């Protein structure tokens, strides 16, 4: 069995699960990857109190319009693209492991109707070092 190059995190499972949700909703593959990694980072940052609550003014119409035209979301001034997903998740665990083990396992659980919360820990047990 192929082993991951690095420990598989809840973050990785969440990003992949979100990517599959967005694909199912009809988002393009590159945008689904970008959204998955962006949302995983937002959730992780909030959980570990690294993001400040949005206490500023509401966004202007121009800011909202500019956001709507972007293909990818931005976090910390960096576009969260499919390439960021590949770097932060796929390359970290290893391309072979991602393609042959991780992605198929998450896809199988997703297609069976299991929620992220149902699989987030159990699915990673087999891959623990």
C-alpha positions as a Markdown table, in Angstrom:
| # | Residue | x | y | z |
|---|---|---|---|---|
| 1 | Unk | 0.0 | 0.0 | 0.0 |
| 2 | Unk | 1.2 | 3.5 | -0.8 |
| 3 | Unk | 1.8 | 5.6 | 2.3 |
| 4 | Unk | 1.5 | 9.4 | 2.4 |
| 5 | Unk | 4.7 | 11.5 | 2.5 |
| 6 | Unk | 3.2 | 13.5 | 5.4 |
| 7 | Unk | 0.4 | 13.0 | 7.9 |
| 8 | Unk | -3.1 | 13.3 | 6.5 |
| 9 | Unk | -4.9 | 16.0 | 8.3 |
| 10 | Unk | -8.5 | 16.8 | 8.9 |
| 11 | Unk | -7.7 | 19.9 | 6.8 |
| 12 | Unk | -6.9 | 17.7 | 3.8 |
| 13 | Unk | -10.1 | 15.6 | 4.2 |
| 14 | Unk | -12.2 | 18.8 | 4.5 |
| 15 | Unk | -10.6 | 20.5 | 1.5 |
| 16 | Unk | -11.1 | 17.3 | -0.7 |
| 17 | Unk | -14.7 | 16.8 | 0.6 |
| 18 | Unk | -15.5 | 20.4 | -0.2 |
| 19 | Unk | -14.0 | 20.1 | -3.6 |
| 20 | Unk | -16.3 | 17.1 | -4.4 |
| 21 | Unk | -19.3 | 19.1 | -3.1 |
| 22 | Unk | -18.5 | 22.0 | -5.4 |
| 23 | Unk | -18.0 | 19.7 | -8.4 |
| 24 | Unk | -21.4 | 18.1 | -7.7 |
| 25 | Unk | -22.9 | 21.6 | -7.7 |
| 26 | Unk | -21.4 | 22.2 | -11.1 |
| 27 | Unk | -18.3 | 24.3 | -10.4 |
| 28 | Unk | -15.4 | 23.9 | -12.7 |
| 29 | Unk | -12.6 | 21.5 | -11.5 |
| 30 | Unk | -10.0 | 24.2 | -11.0 |
| 31 | Unk | -12.5 | 26.5 | -9.2 |
| 32 | Unk | -13.7 | 23.6 | -7.0 |
| 33 | Unk | -10.1 | 22.9 | -5.9 |
| 34 | Unk | -9.5 | 26.6 | -5.2 |
| 35 | Unk | -12.8 | 26.9 | -3.2 |
| 36 | Unk | -11.9 | 23.7 | -1.2 |
| 37 | Unk | -8.5 | 24.9 | -0.1 |
| 38 | Unk | -9.8 | 28.4 | 0.6 |
| 39 | Unk | -12.7 | 27.2 | 2.8 |
| 40 | Unk | -10.4 | 24.7 | 4.7 |
| 41 | Unk | -8.1 | 27.6 | 5.5 |
| 42 | Unk | -10.9 | 29.9 | 6.6 |
| 43 | Unk | -12.3 | 27.2 | 8.9 |
| 44 | Unk | -8.9 | 26.3 | 10.3 |
| 45 | Unk | -8.0 | 29.9 | 10.9 |
| 46 | Unk | -11.3 | 30.6 | 12.7 |
| 47 | Unk | -10.9 | 27.4 | 14.8 |
| 48 | Unk | -7.4 | 28.4 | 15.9 |
| 49 | Unk | -8.3 | 32.1 | 16.3 |
| 50 | Unk | -5.9 | 33.2 | 13.6 |
| 51 | Unk | -8.6 | 35.2 | 11.8 |
| 52 | Unk | -9.9 | 38.4 | 13.2 |
| 53 | Unk | -13.6 | 38.8 | 13.2 |
| 54 | Unk | -14.8 | 41.1 | 10.4 |
| 55 | Unk | -15.4 | 44.3 | 12.4 |
| 56 | Unk | -14.9 | 46.8 | 9.6 |
| 57 | Unk | -17.4 | 48.4 | 7.4 |
| 58 | Unk | -19.5 | 46.3 | 5.1 |
| 59 | Unk | -17.9 | 45.9 | 1.6 |
| 60 | Unk | -18.8 | 48.6 | -0.9 |
| 61 | Unk | -20.8 | 47.8 | -4.1 |
| 62 | Unk | -17.5 | 48.1 | -6.0 |
| 63 | Unk | -15.8 | 45.6 | -3.7 |
| 64 | Unk | -18.7 | 43.2 | -4.0 |
| 65 | Unk | -18.7 | 43.6 | -7.8 |
| 66 | Unk | -14.9 | 43.0 | -8.0 |
| 67 | Unk | -15.2 | 39.9 | -5.8 |
| 68 | Unk | -18.0 | 38.5 | -8.1 |
| 69 | Unk | -15.7 | 38.8 | -11.1 |
| 70 | Unk | -12.9 | 36.9 | -9.6 |
| 71 | Unk | -12.5 | 33.2 | -10.5 |
| 72 | Unk | -10.8 | 32.4 | -7.2 |
| 73 | Unk | -11.2 | 33.6 | -3.6 |
| 74 | Unk | -8.4 | 35.5 | -1.9 |
| 75 | Unk | -7.1 | 34.9 | 1.6 |
| 76 | Unk | -4.3 | 36.9 | 3.1 |
| 77 | Unk | -3.8 | 38.6 | -0.2 |
| 78 | Unk | -3.2 | 35.3 | -2.0 |
| 79 | Unk | -5.5 | 33.8 | -4.5 |
| 80 | Unk | -6.5 | 30.3 | -3.4 |
| 81 | Unk | -6.3 | 28.5 | -6.8 |
| 82 | Unk | -6.2 | 24.9 | -8.0 |
| 83 | Unk | -2.4 | 25.3 | -7.9 |
| 84 | Unk | -2.5 | 26.2 | -4.2 |
| 85 | Unk | -4.6 | 23.1 | -3.6 |
| 86 | Unk | -2.1 | 20.9 | -5.4 |
| 87 | Unk | 0.8 | 22.5 | -3.5 |
| 88 | Unk | -0.8 | 22.5 | 0.0 |
| 89 | Unk | -2.5 | 19.1 | -0.2 |
| 90 | Unk | -1.5 | 16.9 | -3.2 |
| 91 | Unk | 2.2 | 17.6 | -3.2 |
| 92 | Unk | 2.4 | 17.5 | 0.6 |
| 93 | Unk | 1.0 | 14.0 | 0.9 |
| 94 | Unk | 2.5 | 12.8 | -2.4 |
| 95 | Unk | 0.8 | 12.7 | -5.9 |
| 96 | Unk | 0.8 | 8.9 | -6.1 |
| 97 | Unk | -0.9 | 8.6 | -2.6 |
| 98 | Unk | -3.4 | 11.4 | -3.5 |
| 99 | Unk | -4.4 | 9.9 | -6.8 |
| 100 | Unk | -4.4 | 6.2 | -5.9 |
| 101 | Unk | -5.5 | 6.2 | -2.3 |
| 102 | Unk | -6.7 | 9.4 | -0.8 |
| 103 | Unk | -8.9 | 10.9 | -3.5 |
| 104 | Unk | -10.6 | 7.6 | -4.3 |
| 105 | Unk | -11.3 | 6.9 | -0.6 |
| 106 | Unk | -12.8 | 10.3 | 0.0 |
| 107 | Unk | -14.8 | 10.0 | -3.3 |
| 108 | Unk | -16.2 | 6.6 | -2.2 |
| 109 | Unk | -17.3 | 8.0 | 1.2 |
| 110 | Unk | -18.8 | 11.1 | -0.4 |
| 111 | Unk | -20.7 | 9.1 | -3.0 |
| 112 | Unk | -22.1 | 6.8 | -0.3 |
| 113 | Unk | -23.7 | 9.8 | 1.4 |
| 114 | Unk | -21.4 | 10.0 | 4.4 |
| 115 | Unk | -20.9 | 13.5 | 5.7 |
| 116 | Unk | -17.5 | 15.1 | 6.3 |
| 117 | Unk | -18.0 | 14.7 | 10.1 |
| 118 | Unk | -18.7 | 11.0 | 9.7 |
| 119 | Unk | -15.4 | 10.3 | 7.9 |
| 120 | Unk | -12.9 | 13.0 | 9.0 |
| 121 | Unk | -11.1 | 10.9 | 11.6 |
| 122 | Unk | -12.0 | 7.3 | 10.8 |
| 123 | Unk | -10.8 | 7.5 | 7.2 |
| 124 | Unk | -7.4 | 8.8 | 8.2 |
| 125 | Unk | -6.7 | 6.0 | 10.7 |
| 126 | Unk | -5.4 | 3.6 | 8.0 |
| 127 | Unk | -2.9 | 6.2 | 6.8 |
| 128 | Unk | -1.5 | 7.1 | 10.2 |
| 129 | Unk | 2.3 | 6.7 | 10.5 |
